[in-house]
Amino acid sequence: MLNIALFGAPGAGKGTQSELLMKKHNLVYIATGDMLRQEISNNTELGLAAKSIIEAGGLVSDEIIVQIIEKKIITNPDAAGFLFDGFPRTFVQAYILKGLLLKMHTSLTCLLSLEVPPEESFGRLLKRAETSGRSDDTEIVIKNRLKEYKEKTAPVAKFYQDQRLYFPVEGIGSVEQINQKLEKVIEQELRKVLFNVVLLGYPGAGRGTQARNLAREYNLAYLSTGEMLKKQIVKGSQASQTMQSTFDQGDLLPDEIVIKLIENHIQSNPEANGFIFKGFPRTLVQAYILDGLLRKINSSVSFTLDIQCPTLELIKRLDARGKTEQSRSYDIETSTIVYRLEQHEKICLPVVEYYEKEGKVTVIDGDGTPEEVWTRIQKPAKKAWRRAR
């Protein structure tokens, strides 16, 4: 999800550039000033509370701002991203925005600051006052707004500079020239946005094959907890015997062990476009753990695939695999296969429900050849890739 905050003093040209960015990237436009004026026009409770403050050139209370923005975000659950114009305007609001986006399991991509000299802003606003008809476009109010910006809003830059999300862009020049500078920063930051995929499905559904296809297609680091655990067992660590016994049964290993393996894998793949998780999360607790692990790198789950297959087909596949070199210890006996499928249904289905509530699950028919299944995956995967970046 692409989330942009457009920063700059009154008269810096945020409205004009917001329109261009919104159209190109299909973003939902959130301009606190416009929304507040709409509330005032509609004589809503929020509008009446804000009216006197706006007309004096002051900043509306954060309580009012939060209610208006949250309403806009909630009513656009399928948005490709949001463009914030005029928010955050204070250090406190910067934290508020972070919290609002966290509720959507996303974060700010970048803050673009249009840098314009104060005298230029003042001149532009005076010129606008001649035709705007806005009650807050008077010389006294304009001076007060610029003063408010300098004293209260400019320090917000430090908040985002510390997070390396602040990008100053010269706001002098033609509309097209300024837009090109903004787009250059956006493109640069989008390259840093990770595409993280969770592959769900019963054992035998073909998750491993499709995970590798996705990893190749999008340059993702493939993370299979099963394979990582096998490597640890081969190393003969102190806990390897316990791990081997648990692994043979298809049971879950302690989360403490799995977390360390995943953290190491993430840290060792800094050049990947993202990560594909197969075999994790397998429980509701692990779903929360994965959210936490990705938050540490300022990221989140982008796409969840649930590959579904008939139970009889799953048993046939696992039984057939048990007779090959790719055999797993839990493929050899039918009783172990059935036990593992039962365990999956008991433990793992809440994970599907967890991601369904977030609207992130795409169900794929896993019946057929690997090539047929891959064909079904490609279209929704490409759509999710574009939306994430």
C-alpha positions in Angstrom: 0.0 0.0 0.0 1.3 3.4 -1.0 0.7 6.0 1.7 2.1 9.5 1.2 2.0 12.6 3.3 2.4 15.8 1.4 4.1 18.5 3.5 4.7 22.2 3.0 3.7 25.6 4.1 0.3 27.1 3.1 0.6 28.1 -0.5 3.3 25.6 -1.3 1.2 23.9 -4.0 0.1 20.8 -2.1 -3.4 20.8 -3.5 -2.2 20.9 -7.1 0.4 18.1 -6.7 -2.0 16.0 -4.6 -4.4 15.9 -7.5 -1.7 14.6 -9.9 -0.4 12.0 -7.4 -3.9 10.8 -6.6 -4.8 10.2 -10.2 -1.6 8.4 -11.1 -1.5 6.1 -8.1 -5.2 5.7 -7.5 -4.9 7.0 -4.0 -7.7 8.1 -1.6 -7.3 11.8 -1.0 -7.4 13.0 2.6 -7.2 16.7 2.9 -8.1 17.7 6.5 -8.8 21.3 5.4 -11.3 20.3 2.7 -13.0 17.7 4.9 -13.4 20.2 7.7 -14.9 22.8 5.4 -17.3 20.1 4.2 -18.3 19.3 7.7 -18.9 23.1 8.3 -20.9 23.3 5.1 -23.1 20.4 6.3 -23.5 22.0 9.7 -22.4 18.8 11.4 -21.5 18.6 15.0 -17.8 18.4 14.1 -18.2 21.2 11.6 -19.7 23.6 14.1 -16.9 22.8 16.6 -14.2 23.5 14.0 -15.7 26.6 12.4 -14.5 29.3 14.8 -11.0 27.8 15.0 -10.5 27.7 11.2 -11.8 31.2 10.6 -9.2 32.5 13.1 -6.4 30.6 11.3 -5.8 28.2 14.2 -5.4 24.4 14.2 -8.4 22.3 14.9 -8.2 19.9 17.9 -6.7 16.5 17.3 -9.9 14.9 18.6 -11.8 16.3 15.7 -9.2 15.6 13.1 -8.8 11.9 14.2 -12.6 11.3 13.9 -12.8 12.8 10.4 -9.7 10.9 9.1 -10.6 7.6 10.7 -14.0 7.8 9.1 -12.4 8.3 5.7 -10.0 5.5 6.1 -12.6 3.0 7.4 -15.0 3.8 4.4 -12.2 2.9 1.9 -11.0 -0.6 3.0 -10.0 -1.5 -0.6 -7.9 1.6 -1.2 -4.5 1.2 -3.0 -3.2 3.8 -0.6 -3.8 7.2 0.9 -2.6 10.7 0.2 -2.6 13.0 3.2 -2.6 16.7 2.5 -2.4 18.9 5.5 -1.9 16.1 8.0 0.1 15.6 10.1 0.6 19.2 11.1 2.0 18.7 14.6 4.4 16.3 16.3 1.4 14.7 18.1 -0.5 14.2 14.9 2.6 12.4 13.5 2.1 9.8 16.2 -1.7 9.7 15.5 -1.1 9.0 11.8 1.3 6.2 12.7 -1.4 4.7 14.9 -4.2 5.0 12.4 -2.1 3.3 9.7 -1.0 0.6 12.1 -4.7 -0.3 12.6 -4.8 -1.0 8.9 -1.5 -3.1 9.1 0.3 -0.6 7.0 2.6 2.5 7.4 3.6 5.7 5.8 5.7 5.2 2.6 7.2 8.7 2.6 6.6 12.3 3.6 7.2 14.7 0.6 7.9 18.2 1.7 7.4 21.0 -0.9 10.1 23.6 0.0 9.0 27.2 -0.8 10.4 30.5 0.6 7.9 32.2 3.0 7.6 35.3 0.8 6.6 33.0 -2.1 4.0 31.3 0.0 2.6 34.6 1.1 2.4 36.0 -2.4 0.7 32.9 -3.7 -1.9 33.0 -0.9 -2.7 36.7 -1.5 -3.2 36.0 -5.1 -5.5 33.1 -4.3 -7.5 35.3 -1.9 -8.6 37.4 -4.9 -10.7 34.6 -6.3 -11.1 31.9 -3.7 -13.9 33.5 -1.6 -12.5 31.6 1.4 -13.0 33.3 4.8 -9.5 32.2 5.9 -7.8 33.8 2.9 -7.2 37.3 4.3 -3.8 39.0 4.9 -4.1 38.8 8.7 -5.1 35.1 8.7 -2.5 34.2 6.1 0.2 35.7 8.2 -1.1 33.8 11.2 -1.3 30.5 9.3 2.3 30.9 8.1 3.4 31.7 11.7 1.5 28.6 12.9 3.2 26.5 10.3 6.7 27.7 11.3 6.2 27.2 15.0 4.1 24.0 15.2 4.2 22.2 11.9 7.8 22.5 10.7 9.1 20.5 13.7 7.2 17.4 12.4 10.1 17.1 9.9 12.4 15.9 12.6 10.0 13.1 13.5 10.2 11.8 9.9 13.8 12.6 9.4 14.6 10.2 12.3 12.7 7.5 10.4 14.3 8.3 7.1 10.9 9.0 5.6 11.3 12.8 5.1 12.1 14.0 1.6 12.4 17.8 0.8 11.5 18.7 -2.8 12.0 22.2 -4.2 8.5 23.7 -4.8 9.6 26.4 -7.3 9.1 25.7 -11.0 6.4 24.5 -13.3 3.7 22.1 -12.0 5.2 19.4 -14.3 8.8 19.9 -13.1 7.8 19.7 -9.4 5.6 16.6 -10.1 8.6 14.9 -11.8 10.7 15.5 -8.7 8.0 14.0 -6.4 7.6 11.0 -8.6 11.3 10.3 -8.6 11.2 10.0 -4.8 8.1 7.9 -4.8 9.7 5.4 -7.3 12.8 5.3 -5.2 10.8 4.5 -2.0 8.5 2.0 -3.7 11.6 -0.1 -4.4 12.1 -0.5 -0.7 8.5 -1.7 0.0 8.6 -5.4 0.6 6.1 -7.9 -0.9 5.5 -10.5 1.8 3.4 -13.6 1.0 1.9 -16.2 3.3 1.1 -19.5 1.8 -1.6 -21.5 3.5 -3.0 -24.9 2.8 -2.9 -28.5 4.0 0.2 -30.7 3.7 0.3 -32.0 0.1 -1.5 -29.0 -1.4 1.6 -28.0 -3.3 2.7 -25.0 -1.3 6.4 -25.7 -1.6 6.3 -25.8 -5.4 4.2 -22.6 -5.7 6.3 -20.8 -3.1 9.4 -21.4 -5.2 7.5 -20.1 -8.3 6.5 -16.9 -6.5 10.0 -16.5 -5.1 11.5 -16.7 -8.6 8.9 -14.4 -10.2 9.2 -11.6 -7.7 12.7 -12.1 -6.2 11.4 -13.1 -2.8 13.4 -14.9 -0.1 11.7 -18.3 0.3 11.3 -19.1 3.9 10.2 -22.7 4.8 10.2 -23.4 8.5 10.2 -27.2 7.7 13.4 -26.9 5.7 15.1 -24.6 8.2 14.3 -27.0 11.0 15.7 -29.9 9.0 19.0 -28.0 8.6 19.2 -27.4 12.3 18.6 -31.1 13.0 21.4 -32.0 10.6 23.7 -29.6 12.4 23.2 -31.7 15.5 22.5 -28.9 18.0 21.8 -29.6 21.6 18.0 -29.7 21.1 18.2 -31.6 17.8 16.9 -34.9 19.2 13.8 -33.3 20.6 13.3 -31.4 17.4 13.7 -34.6 15.4 11.0 -36.4 17.4 8.6 -33.5 17.1 9.3 -33.0 13.4 8.7 -36.7 12.7 5.2 -36.5 14.1 4.4 -33.3 12.2 3.8 -31.5 15.5 4.7 -27.9 16.3 8.1 -26.9 17.7 8.3 -24.2 20.4 7.7 -20.7 19.0 11.0 -19.5 20.6 13.0 -21.8 18.3 11.0 -20.8 15.2 11.2 -17.1 15.8 15.0 -17.1 16.0 15.2 -19.1 12.7 12.9 -16.6 10.9 14.7 -13.5 12.3 18.0 -14.9 11.1 16.6 -15.7 7.7 15.1 -12.2 7.3 18.4 -10.5 8.4 20.4 -12.6 5.9 18.4 -11.5 2.9 18.6 -7.7 2.8 18.4 -7.5 -1.0 15.2 -9.5 -1.4 12.0 -7.8 -2.7 10.2 -9.5 0.2 9.6 -12.8 1.8 7.4 -15.8 1.2 6.4 -17.8 4.2 5.5 -21.5 3.9 4.8 -23.4 7.1 4.5 -20.3 9.2 2.3 -19.1 10.7 0.6 -22.3 11.7 -1.2 -21.0 14.7 -3.1 -17.8 15.6 -0.3 -16.9 18.0 2.2 -17.3 15.2 0.2 -15.0 13.0 0.6 -12.3 15.6 4.3 -13.1 15.9 4.8 -12.7 12.2 3.1 -9.3 12.3 5.5 -8.4 15.0 8.6 -9.7 13.1 7.6 -7.7 10.0 6.8 -4.6 12.0 10.5 -4.6 13.1 11.5 -4.0 9.5 8.6 -1.6 8.9 6.7 -4.0 6.8 3.6 -6.3 6.9 1.9 -9.2 5.2 1.0 -8.2 1.6 -0.8 -11.3 0.2 -2.1 -14.5 1.6 -2.7 -17.6 -0.7 -4.9 -20.5 0.6 -4.3 -23.4 -1.7 -7.2 -25.9 -1.3 -7.3 -29.5 -2.3 -9.8 -32.4 -1.7 -8.7 -34.5 1.3 -8.5 -37.7 -0.7 -6.2 -36.0 -3.2 -4.0 -34.8 -0.3 -3.6 -38.3 1.1 -2.8 -39.7 -2.4 -0.1 -37.0 -2.9 1.5 -37.5 0.5 1.4 -41.3 0.1 3.0 -41.0 -3.3 5.7 -38.7 -2.0 6.5 -41.1 0.7 7.7 -43.6 -1.9 10.2 -41.1 -3.5 13.5 -39.5 -2.6 11.6 -36.4 -1.5 9.9 -38.4 1.2 9.3 -36.8 4.6 9.3 -38.8 7.8 5.6 -38.1 8.2 4.8 -39.3 4.7 5.7 -43.0 5.2 2.6 -44.2 7.1 -1.0 -43.5 6.3 -1.8 -43.1 10.0 0.8 -40.3 10.3 -0.5 -38.6 7.2 -4.0 -38.6 8.5 -2.8 -37.4 12.0 -1.0 -34.5 10.4 -4.0 -33.5 8.3 -6.2 -33.6 11.4 -3.7 -31.5 13.4 -3.6 -29.0 10.6 -7.4 -28.6 10.6 -7.4 -28.3 14.4 -4.6 -25.8 14.7 -4.2 -23.9 11.4 -7.7 -23.0 10.3 -7.8 -20.0 12.8 -4.9 -18.6 10.9 -7.0 -18.5 7.7 -9.8 -16.8 9.6 -7.3 -14.3 10.9 -6.2 -13.2 7.5 -9.8 -13.4 6.1 -10.8 -10.8 8.6 -8.1 -8.5 7.2 -9.4 -9.2 3.6 -6.0 -10.6 2.6 -6.9 -14.2 1.6 -7.1 -15.4 -2.0 -8.4 -19.0 -2.3 -6.7 -21.0 -5.1 -7.9 -24.4 -6.4 -4.9 -26.7 -5.8 -6.3 -29.6 -7.8 -4.5 -30.4 -11.1 -0.9 -30.2 -12.2 1.6 -27.7 -10.7 1.6 -25.8 -13.9 -2.3 -25.4 -13.9 -2.2 -24.2 -10.3 0.6 -21.7 -11.0 -1.5 -20.3 -13.9 -4.4 -19.7 -11.4 -2.0 -18.0 -9.0 -0.4 -15.5 -11.4 -3.2 -13.0 -11.9 -4.1 -12.4 -8.2 -0.4 -12.4 -7.3 0.4 -9.7 -9.9 -2.6 -7.7 -8.6 -1.3 -8.0 -5.0 2.2 -7.1 -6.1 1.0 -3.9 -7.8 -1.1 -3.0 -4.8 1.7 -3.5 -2.3 4.2 -1.4 -4.3 
